[in-house]
Amino acid sequence: MERDESLEKAKRLIDRGNTYYDHRKYNKAEKRYKRALEILKKRFGDKHPYIAKVLIYLGLVYYRQGKYSNTRDVVKQALEIYKKTIW
């Protein structure tokens, strides 16, 4: 039961992050995505498509903030996860 609640919390954080992103509140979006990643990593480990999806969201935030090296790093992580789990 606790794991399901954690997963629901992660989903809510991602939804809030998306809302903040849409409203250009990138610092708030970044915090929500990072917290969601923590929860999802505890649930699924480091190599899961859900992790990659949130890393892409985080990469978009970093891009909008002008943090291009961070963007590259998290998108690269996401692509590696996708390569191992989807292809």
MOURFEN-V661292 format. One record per residue. N is the residue number from 0. SS is DSSP state (A for helix, B for strand, O for the rest). NEAR is the number of other C-alpha atoms within 12 Angstrom. Layout:
n;ss;near
N;SS;NEAR
N;SS;NEAR
This chain:
n;ss;near
0;O;7
1;A;11
2;A;15
3;A;13
4;A;14
5;A;22
6;A;24
7;A;18
8;A;23
9;A;31
10;A;25
11;A;20
12;A;29
13;A;35
14;A;21
15;A;26
16;A;32
17;A;29
18;A;21
19;A;23
20;A;29
21;A;17
22;O;15
23;O;19
24;O;20
25;A;28
26;A;23
27;A;26
28;A;33
29;A;36
30;A;26
31;A;32
32;A;41
33;A;29
34;A;28
35;A;36
36;A;37
37;A;25
38;A;30
39;A;33
40;A;25
41;A;19
42;A;23
43;A;20
44;O;16
45;O;24
46;O;26
47;O;26
48;A;26
49;A;30
50;A;37
51;A;34
52;A;28
53;A;41
54;A;40
55;A;33
56;A;36
57;A;42
58;A;33
59;A;32
60;A;37
61;A;31
62;A;24
63;A;22
64;A;21
65;O;14
66;O;19
67;A;17
68;A;15
69;A;22
70;A;24
71;A;21
72;A;21
73;A;29
74;A;27
75;A;20
76;A;26
77;A;29
78;A;25
79;A;23
80;A;25
81;A;22
82;A;15
83;A;15
84;A;16
85;O;14
86;O;9
